[in-house]
Amino acid sequence: MKRSSARFLCTHTGSLPRPEQLIRDMYAKEEGVPVDRTALGAHIRAAVAEVVKKQAEAGVDFINDGEMSKPSYATYIKDRLAGFGGESIPVTGYQDLKDFPNLYRKVFGDPGRSRRKTPACNGPISVRDHEAAKTDVANLKAALTGVKHEGGFMSAASPGVVSLFFHNGHYKNHEAYLEAIAEAMREEYETVAGSGFTLQLDCPDLAMGRHIQFGDLDLQEFRKMAAMHIEALNHAVRNIPAENLRMHLCWGNYEGPHHCDVPIADIIDLVFKAKPQAISFEAANPRHAHEWEVFKRVKLPDAKILIPGVLESKSNFIEHPELIAQRIARYAELVGRENVVAGSDCGYGTWVGQAAVDPQVVWAKLAAMAEGCRIASQRFWR
């Protein structure tokens, strides 16, 4: 991934607001209503072209397809992999929300979250659709033609996050399940990276997993589980250079109290062992905004790049560019200006139909981030 050299560069996490027609198409598809595949493909291509244009207009440097072809960053794999034909078992063990039952009902009543399908693994996992990732690549390449940008990226579910949302009802243990997922996802990973785009691996299992799935484990046991997930990830991307990879660390993109979140200080050493060169993580929301101080004590490995969130992903407040510049500066002063790329805490369309932030506000936030980068750049590159 390109480093900030003459100025601070910016990106985001991946998912962006989808147009209403595409949301209706996706709802129908998820609910088993027959959908004209040709028309759906045309709607996706048009949505990718529009979302790429809007990113460029906002001043985003590293641009993606907004995840327009996916019902969510993780559940899309059910349409691309075989072996997931079991009963859908939603993950409901959000420890922080259990303390606040009214909020729990509100969060799980979200139209996007309530519609998501996570069928259990009930057979051997293999690639079922060999064309989907290729189509995604082609759509983004076409949309980027003639558009000013510093690079393109595409996101994909990590082996660990697939295991987090899709119950294992087939493999003998969690390790075997991870191995099977990693091998099946490798084709998509290599397709994206081989296209010239940076591959982003979404890894909320390494943080969010602590309080929604593995809360019964103590910290050391969770760290062992996280290390296993990182090993599976590294194995899956063994043929891809580290500089073609970035990863996203996340504690869950939902409006909850998050008081059960594992501190980044407790997992950052493990995260550094993952192969991706760049690490995107939440750094703007009220539960994690203070954690920049961790890098006073923890040395950033020479090969790594940080993509701290400077935009909150669940609030309609538009961050002031001066605040964004301050957030960028905190990290740049600790790890070096060339090792910081500005980002967002998480996505703005994590699930189809999920819209905590108004779509028009999303674009204003991204424009504010680009302006914050310009302000910070004037201070660090004179």
N, C-alpha and C positions, 0 to 999 in steps of 0.2 A: 504494500500500500504506500502510496506517495506520502512523504513527510511534509510538514509545513516547513518551507525553506525561506521564501521571501516575505511570507505573510501567513497568518493563521488560516487554515482551511477548515471547512465545516461540512458536516454530513447529518444523518439522522439514523434512526434505528431500523427502519424498513417499511412498516405498514403505514399507509396514508389513506385519507378519506376516499371512498369509492363513490362513483356517481349513482344516483337513485336507480336507474335502470339496471345496472349491474348488481346492486344489492337485491333487487327483486328477482333477478335471474338466479343469484346464488341461493336465496331463500328457497326458491322453487326446487332447485337441484338438490339441496340438502334434505328437503322434505319428500323427495321421491316423485315430484311432479315432472312429467316428461318435458324436457327442454330441448329446443332446436340447437344442436351442437354447433352448427355453422353460424347461426345468429349469435350464440354465446361467444364463440371465438372472435367474431367481429366486434362485439361489445368490449371484450377484453383488450383487443388491439387498440381500439379507439381510446379506452380508458388509460392504457399505458402511455400512449402518445400525449394525452392531455396532462397526465400527472408528471411526466418528464418535463413538459413545457413549463408547468407551474413551478417545479423545483428550480429550474434554471432562472426563471423570472424572479424568484425569491432570493437568488444568490447562493444556492446550495452548490457546493463543489463536487461532492461525490454523490451521484444520482443513481436511483434504482427504479424498478417498475412499480413501486408502491404495493407490491404483493397483490396486484389486481386479479390474478388467476386463482387465488387461494381463499378458501373460506376462513382460514386463520393460519397463523405462522406455523402451527404444529399439526392441526387436524387434517390438513390437506393430504398427508401421507396415506390416508385410508383409501384415497382414489388412485394412488400410484403404486402401492405395494400390495401384494397378495399376502394372505395369512391373517387379515383382520376382518373376520366375519362373525365374531362373537357378539354377545350382548353389550350394548353401550353402557359402560359403568363410569359415570362422571366423577371427577375428583372433587370431593366436598369437604375434605379435612382441613379447612383453613383455620388454623388455631387462633389467629388474631380476631377473626370474625365470630368465633364461637362465644367470645366474651360480650358480643354486642348483637344479639339475635335479630333485632329490627334491621340493623344494617346488613346482616347476613342475608335476609330475605330480599333486601333491595339489590344487593350485588348480584345475587343469583337470579333475580328477575330481569336483569338486563336482557333485551331482546336478542343480542348477539350471543351472549354466554348461554342463555337458556336453550338456544337452538343447536348448539355445537354437538357434533356426533363423535364419540370416541369408542368405536367398537373394539372389543377385546381381541387380543391375539388368540386364535384358536387353531392355528396350523403353521406349517413352515413358512417363513417370511422370504419373499422373493420379489423382484421387480415385475410389476404387472404392466405398467405403462412406460415404455422406453422413449416416448416422444414428448411427454409433457415438459420436461426440463429443457429440451431442445427448442420447443415452441416458445417457452418463456425467454430464452436467450435471444431467439430471432426477433421477438416482439420488442425487447429492450434495445437491441442493436438498431432496428429500424427507427425507433423513436428517438434515439440519440443522434441520428444523422443530422448534421448541421446545427446541433445544439451545443452551446458553450458549456464545458464541464471539465473537471480535472480527472475524472475516472468514473467508471460504473461499477456497481456492486449488486449482488443478488443474495437473498437470504435463503437459508434452508434449516430445517429442524435438525438439531443434533441428536445423536443416538440416545443421549440421556433424557432429553425432553420428550422424545417419543415414548420411552419407557415410563415416564412420569404420568402421561395422560392416557396411555393405552394399557389396560390391565393384561398381564401375562397369564394366559390360561393354557399354554402349550409347552413352553420350555421348562426344563427341570429346575432352573434357578435363575436369579436375576443376572448373573454374569453371562450365562449362555444366551439369555434373551438380548442383552446388550450387544453381544458379539454378532448375533444374527441381524439385528437392526443395522449395526455399523456396516456390515458387508453389503446389505441391500441398499443402503443410502449412498454407498461409495460411488455408484454410477452417476447419481445426480450431482454429487460434489465435484466429481472430475469433469462432468459436462460443463458446469458453470465455470470452474477455474480454467478449463481448457479453452474457453471462449475468449479469454482475455479479461473477463470481469473478475473483481475480487469476490470471493465467496465469504459471506457472513454466516457463521454457525450460531444459531440461537440456543443459548445455554441457561435458561432460567432454573433448570434442575440443580445447578451448582449453588444457587442462593435461595430461590423460592421453594425449592424442594425441601428445605429444612423445616418449613412451617406448614406445608400443605400435604406432604407425603411421608416424610421421614421424621416427623416430630416425636415419635416414640424412641428415637435414637438419641443418645447423648452426643455431645459435640465431637468427641473422638471417633465415635462410630459413624457419625455423619461424614466426617472428613474421610474416613476409609471408603465410604460409599461414593463420595465425590471424586476421590482419586481413581476409583474404578471407572467412573463415567469419563473422566479425562483420558484414561488409558484407552478406552473404546473410541473416543473421538480421535485421538492421535493415530490410532490404527486405521481408522476410516479415511484419514487424509494423508496417509503415508506417502502417496505419490504426488502430493501438491506442495510446492515450496511455501514456506512460512509467510513470505512477503505477499503471497496471493490470498492470504487468509486473514479474516478478522472474526472476533467472537463477541456476542452480547451477553452480558451478565445481568440478571434481572431478579427482583424480589416480588414480581407480580404487578401487572399493570391494571390494578383495580383500586377503587376508592375505599380502602380500608384503613384501619389504624396502624397496621404494620409494626406494632410494638413487639412482635415475635420474630422479626427479621434477624437473621444471623448477621453480625457485624462483618463488614468487608475485611477487617483486620484478621478475622478468624479463618478466612479462606483464601486471601490474596496470594499466599505462597503456593497454594495448589493451582490457582488460576494461572500463575506464571509458568507452570509446567506444561500447560496446553500449548500446542504447536503454533496457533495463530499469532501473527506478529502484533496485531492491534487488538486492544481490549476496550469495548464499549461498555459503559456501566452507568447506573443511576447516580447522579451527583447533584441534582437540583432540588429534589423534593424534600420536604421537612424532616423525613426520617434518615436521609443519607447525605444531606448537604454539608454536614460537618466533617465528613470522612476524608476530605482532602488532606487533613492533618496526618492521616496514616502515612502519607508519603514523606513526612518529615523523618519517619523512623524506618520506613521500608524503601530500599533502593530499587529503582526501576531497572530491570535487566537491560543491558545495552541494546539488544535487538528489538525491544518492545516499543510500542506506541500506545498512548492512552487516548481514549475518546470519551472524556467525561461528559455526562449530560449537563448541559447548561440551560436546557428548557425542560420544564415540568410537563409531563404528558397527560395529566388528568385535570388540569386547571385551565380555565378560560382567561386567566390573567395573561396578558402579553408582557413578558419580561422586558424590563428596560434595557436597551443596548449597553448602558454603562454597567448595569449589574452583570450582564453577560460577559462584558470585558473583564470585570473583576474576577468572575469565576474562572475564566480562561487564565488570567494572570496568576492566580493562586497555584495552579498546576504547573504553568510554565516556569515559575520561579523555583519550583521544587525539582522538576524532572527535566527541564530544558525546553525552550520554545519549539525546537524542531520535533519534539516527541509528543506534542499535543495537537489534537484535531478536535474541534468542538462538535458536540452531538446533542441528541435529545435523550431524555431518560428512557423512554420506550416509544412504542409506535402509537399512531393516532387512528388506527383502524385494525386493532389486534384481532378482533373477530368481525366478520361481516355484520353490519348493523350496530356495532358498538361505537358510540360517538360521545365520549365524555367531553370532548372539546369540539366546538362548532367548527365545521370544515373551513369557513372563511377565516376563523381565528387561527387555525393551523398555519395557513399560509402567511399570516401576519407574524406569527411566532417565528417561523423560519426566516422571514425577512429581517426580523429583529436580531436573530442569531448572526446573520451575515453582517449586519451593521456592527454588532458587538465585536465580531472578528476584525473588522476594519479599525475600530477604535483601539483594540488591544494590539493590533499589528503596528499602529503608529507609535505605540509605546515601546515595543520590543524590537522593531526594525526601523531605525531612524535614517 
